[in-house]
Amino acid sequence: MDIINLQLQFWHQNQPKSYDISTIQNIEDDLFSIEIEEDIYCFTVHLIPKEPIVLQNIALHIDRKMRENEKVFVNGYQTWTDSREFMKNEHLQGLNPLASPVTNRFRMSYYGDYYFYNYPKEKGTFHSYTYTYFRKKEHIELWASLSEESGFTIFETYMNADRMIIRKDCQNLELSKPYTAFKLFYKKGKPQEVWDTYLEASNLEKAAAKNVSGWTSWYHHYTKIDEKTVLENLAAFQQRNIPIDLFQIDDGYQQAVGDWMPNEKFPNGMRSLTDQIHDAGYKAGLWIAPLICEEKSEVRKNTEWLLKDQKGLPLPIGFSPDWSGKFYALDFGNQQVKNYLRETFRRLLDEWNFDMLKLDFLHAAAIVPPPHQTRGQVMCEAMQFLREIAGDKLLLGCGVPLGSALGQVDYCRIGADVALKWEDNLLKNRLRYRERVSTKCSLNSTIGRHALNGRFFLNDPDVFILREENNTLTFPQKYTLFLLNQALGGLLFTSDNLDTYDEKTLRLYQSQFPLLDKKKIVVQKDQDLYKIRFEIGDKHYLLCANLSDKGQDILLPEGKYFRAKKIVSYAVHLAPFQSVVYKKVEAGNFEILGSNGHLFPGADVEVFTRLGDDITLERHPQSLDKATVYLSVPELKTYLVNGQSIEAKEELGRVIVEVEFGEEMI
C-alpha cells in the first residue's frame, strides 16, 4: 500500500491540534506517540496519548490508481442499508433535504448514518463500512478492518481522484489510554482465497450454524397475528410433512415493544406454542427488539433507561404506525438496562423454551455514544453482551452494523426488508432512503454481501414470497427472489400459508428440499445483469439473473448447460426480472444431466453408482414430490436402473435415459 500520510486532529486543553504525518512510521510527539505494526496482510496503528485529549479525526490517506471499468463495493452502515458494487460514474447520496418534513417525522436519519456522516456531492465518491473491495473481472482487492471494537472503520473511495481515505468514526472521543485506531487487512486475488484469508486473519471461528428453512409470521400477517393464525400455519407444514427447521413468531405477540409478555391474542401463553412447535418436529423462533421501547410501553416510563438528546430529553429514534408512534433507544451503558435484558432473555429462552431469537433494531445501541466510547465500541459491547446472555441458543441479528455482528450471531440479515412490490420509487428517488423496504434493494445486498455467508455467520437474505394474495410481485420477480435467496442465503424463510398454494406453487416451494451447501461462488455483474457460478457437491451450476425491467441477452461461459430438458450454450435471452439456473454439462459418458424435482437440476440425486450397465440412482430422503432424472449414457441400448430396464433414446443431441421417481413424501 502507498500511504501518503496520516491525518490526526484532536483537542488538548480546549485547543485544537492538527497533524499531517507524511510517512507512516513510529512517531514521538510531546502530546502523543504513534506505533505501527505490519505483517504480510495486516497493518495496525496505535495512538498513545501522553495527556488526555479529545479525538476528532484519525485517517489514513492512500494513493490508489483506479483502473478502467473497475468497480468498488460499498458495504452500507447496517443490515438494511443498500450494499452493492458501484462504478465511478455513479453517486452515493444522503437523504433528500427537500423531503425533510417526511424524513424528520419518521426519524429516518437514525436508521442509517445520515445523522453523523456528511455525504459528498461528487460522482465517483463512496464510503463503505468495515470492508470494501475493488473488482476487475474475476479478481478483487479487499481492504477490511480486523477489529471494529475501537470504532467503525470507514473506507472512503474517490474514484475520480485516485485516492482512498480510511477513517475511524471517533469524533469527540475522550482518550487518556492507548487506542488502537486501525487494524487493517489487505489482499489481492481470487475472491474465495481472499475471503478465506480474511476470516483466518480475523481470528474468528468459521460459522458453525447450518443452512435452515422455515416460516415467519411477519411478511403476511405483520402485527395482526394471534394464537389461532400461528397454529393454522403450523398445521399447514405439519400435515404435509414439510422438513423445515424453524418456525418463528414475529412482531405482534407482545404487550408492547419493550414489554416482552404475551398480549390477549395469545391466551395460552408462549410456552404452549413452543411445545406444539417442538411436537411438530421444528425449532421455535421469536422476534424481539431488545434495545428499543415504544411510546406507550411500561419500559418507556423508566426515563433513566433511555438515551438522551443534547437537552437531556429522551431521544426518539424512529416512528412506527404499527406501534404507538415514536420509539426510543435504551441506554446500553445503564446497568439496570442490562439487568432487564438478562431477565428478559431468561424468560424467553428458559421459561418459554424458544430455540432462536431474532434480534431486531440493534443499531439503536450506537445512536448516542458516551464521551469515552465510539459508536462502534458501544455496538460491539452490546453484541457481545447479547451473545453472552443467549448462551448456546441461536441468534439472528437484524438492523445491525455488520462489523459488530461478525462472529457474534449464528445468522444475520444482510439486506433490506423484502416488499410486496419490486421497488419503492418514492423512497428511492424522492427521499433517497438507502434503508428502504424494497425487494430490488434486498436482492442487491443479497448478491453484494454473499461472501460473508458461511464464514462469519450464515446470511439471512429475508423471506421469499410465492403466494398470490396480498402481493403485487409478478411471477418472474417472485421466482428471481426465491432462486437468488436459495443460491446465496443460509436462512431461507417464507411467510406464506401453504394452504393457499395451488399445486404448481406447492411444487415450486418443495423444490428447495433438500437444502444443500453452495460452494465456490463467483459473481459477475454488468449493470443489473448477473452471472453467478457455484458448486453443489461435485455438480457445477450457472445462475443468470436479470434484475432490470428490460429484456437482455446474456453470454454464457464456454460450455454447455442443462435446464428444463434443454441444453443451451453461447447465449440466452432473459425477459424483464427473469432468472434461470443451469447445471453445467460435463463430457463424461455416464453423467447426470439434471432433474426436474429440485430447484437446482440434479442436486436431489444423492447416490449415483454403476457396475457396467447396471446403474443405481437414489434421491435425497428430503426430496419432495415426484421427479424425472435425466442421465447421459454412451450407447443406444437398454440399461438396468434401480433394477428396472430402461431403453436409452436420442434427445438433446445426446443419448439419454429418463428415470422416473414417484412421490416420496406428500
Secondary structure, DSSP 8 states (H G I E B T S, - for coil): --EEEEEEEEEETTEEEEEEESS-S-EE-SSEEEEEEE-SSEEEEEEEESS-EEEEEEEEEEE----TT-EEEE--SSTTS--EEE-TT-------GGGHHHHHHTTGGGGSSTTT-----STTEEEEESEEEEEETTEEEEEEES--TT--EEEEEETTTTEEEEEE--TTEEE-S-EEEEEEEEEEE-HHHHHHHHHHHTT--------EEEEESHHHHTT---HHHHHHHHHHHHHTT---SEEEE-TTSEEETTEEEE-TT-TTHHHHHHHHHHHTT-EEEEEE-TTEEETTSSGGG-GGGB-B-TTSSB-EEEEETTTTEEEEEB-TT-HHHHHHHHHHHHIIIIIS--SEEEE--GGGGGSS--TTS-HHHHHHHHHHHHHHHHTTSEEEE-SS-HHHHTTT-SEEE-S----SSS--HIIIIIS--TT---HHHHHHHHHHTGGGBTTTBEEE---B---STT----HHHHHHHHHHHHHH-SEEEE---GGG--HHHHHHHHTT-S----EEEEEEEETTEEEEEEEETTEEEEEEEE-SSS-EEEE--SSEEEETTEEE-SEEEE-TT-EEEEEEE-S-SSEEEEESSSSSTTTTEEEEEEETTEEEEEE-TT--S-EEEEEE-SSSSEEEETTEEEE-EEETTEEEEEEEE--S--
